Amino acid sequence: MTPAGYFLEHLWLIPLFPLVTAAVMLFIGRRLPNATVSVLCVGSVGLSFVFALGAVTQLLSADPEYRVAQHILFEWLTPGQMQLTTGHLIRFTADWGYLLDPLSSVMVLVVTGVGFLIHIYSVGYMGHEGGYYRFFGYMNLFMFSMLMLVLANNLLLMFVGWEGVGLCSYLLIGFYFLKKSASDAGKKAFIVNRIGDAGFILGILLTAVTFGTIRFTSAGLTNVAADSGIRQALEAVLGTHALAAGAPVFTTIALLLFVGACGKSAQIPLYVWLPDAMEGPTPVSALIHAATMVTAGVYMVVRMNAIYQLAPLAMNVVAVVGMVTAIFAASMALVQNDIKKVLAYSTISQLGYMFLALGAGAFAAGIFHLMTHAFFKALLFLGAGSVIHAMSGEQDIQKMGGLWEKIPVTAKTFYVAALAIAGIPPLAGFFSKDEILGHAFETHPGLWAVGLATAGMTAFYMFRLVFLTFFGYTRADDHAQRHIHESPQTMTIPLIILAVLSVIGGWIGLPAFLGGNQFEKFLKPVMPRVGLEAEAAKAVPQTSPTEYFLMFASIAIAVAGIWLAYEFYRTKRFAPEWVARKMSGFYRVVFHKYYIDEIYDALFVNRTKDLGTLLGQFDAKVIDGVGVNGAGWLARFGSTLSMWWDKWIIDGLLNFGAKLTQLLSFPIRFLQTGTFSSYALLILVGLAILLAYYGQHLHVVLRGAR
Amino acid sequence: MLPIGHYLFLGLALFIIGVIGVVTRRNVIVILMSIELILNAVNINLVAFSRLYGAVAGQVFALFIIADAAAEAAVGLGIIIAFFRNRETVLEDEMDLLKW
């Protein structure tokens, strides 16, 4: 039975609500009071959440293998005839359509749910800030874009959302645009993302010319060709043996798409924008740079998992990049002193974890960690925001301390989140992380070992943060101390809800021997095995002793990390300064973030600037010098010629006519003396002549008069 | 009653004085005055002949000419004053704005 119902029929409404309020904010937001802005913007996201919840409920009412709802609103782009790599001519189209399946169900609930909580939190957090309507306008635009990304039924529409979230990220990082570092960070995020997007769009194009479609699946559609979805086209291609698993084109597509994912999800080498993105307001960091947008890359890779399954080389690249990013970012998080920077590097590290899972073929585990991570990382960021709020804007953990008593709700929820991310059972992070490590161990023990080390470092830096922030003596200055206060309820209630989710969120994905992984079973229809013979050898069922051992190892390393942090920063039995001195060279490199920013500056940024200078000189010398000035000289030369023509030929003709007249008028013109007296005299003379001539007849005239 | 010749001689004398004034003087005001002399010479002739022939038409003509002379003097002087304000001169040979 295919799922049906009001909410499934109206999937398109889910992204529409925030779009409408974003438009309202854009046009008349300035004139609305803050209360109206809050109601409209938070309400629209809440409405989206309700609709998403309704749609997912209706989806769940169907049998597992039929849980797909796809609605095409209209044909969006119809470029017409297109030649495929196979030589076939096809009519290519891109729809404006929405797809809800188990995978997008998870995403849409996380995005609207966590997004809703963060919106509520923002009402309290941004209440005293200027540009309140602008903030919520951008946030709602972000929600729209993110929901488009998640609900799109094809790659190109997904790309629209993908670019939209990138734009909103740029706008919100640079929210305090008068601050130079904030606007610079916005630009950096935007530009680094462009690099990834270039790869993504190439991947889309290659997909289109290879399969003739960019629709993810044709499931749930009745009036289209059966193989008009990428997954179905893939099966058809494999069925006719036109391409086999591991074909170079699969690897190329997978790697190009992964470049896009690297940009958006801040993986090596494109992770550099995310730490700087912390210049934005804290709710933005929570929503965009922790819970939703940065996981878009993970979502996209899982969405395209059929292709990845056929490209083992690309899978290895994904796994290795994820692994290296995870441990690399974690090492940088160890020494950061800015509370948000620690969380930023932690986010990069956790995203690396997700990619490690995807690379190991554990797509469901990656999405599972994405979801739990959304809960506890959003909570950590919101908690950090609450701390910063209490500390009058201070972000340096070296100037905090002793906040446990003063802001109890924030402190306790933050503590729960820290436990969850550290991987302490039975909190959410433990299950998702354990799932990833289990799959990593199956793929390669090396992956598992690095993942385990990362887990230990995660526990260490999170509890370093907790101990430095909430315990011990306060190191804040007097002014900040006097203002310490717990945040308003609009901020603490989302914290509490997220804390509850961080605790119970993992229970839907219990390991197999503890009752079976419901989450994986739920996602199973989205990621069927493609190319069965290749997979058969790999599917070795785990034995329980191995699972217990892996689980014990991850608990042990988490506890060890926490214990180490405790000894360093609580009891002070070990002095961090001593370690820093002992390994001063290494410490300095890590503290300066491996000088990656400096290296990028030297290699790319400054070279780009050099190119700009070069082009500028080309402009000044060649374009301006030869082109513009040359044209100027030419115009002046032409006008000199024209002037000469005017002066000697045109005027000359005129003057010739005048001279001729002057010549011909000789000597009559001398009569015209211009002297009045001479005229009068001439008249008199004329009169005298007339009289002299007619004088003899004068008597006749006189007589006649008589 | 004086014979007509006396009147005609007086008219002729006035006429010649007027013409010489018009032709020789540079000051426009003097020229205007000379024109008045010429007009009055004509008036004397008209009145004299009117008396000689006993026809009233000549005297009527003289009256018309007096009115005409007054109007002409008013317009002429007005022009001269306006011109003097602009050029600060009333000499006819300096009135050469239209000359090329």
Contacts between the chains, C-beta under 8 A, distances in Angstrom:
chain1	res1	chain2	res2	distance
A	674	B	96	6.6
A	674	B	99	5.3
A	675	B	93	6.2
A	676	B	31	7.9
A	676	B	92	4.7
A	676	B	93	7.2
A	677	B	22	7.8
A	677	B	23	5.2
A	677	B	24	6.6
A	677	B	26	7.7
A	677	B	92	7.6
A	680	B	19	7.9
A	680	B	22	5.2
A	680	B	23	4.8
A	681	B	23	5.0
A	684	B	19	6.0
A	684	B	23	6.6
A	706	B	53	6.7
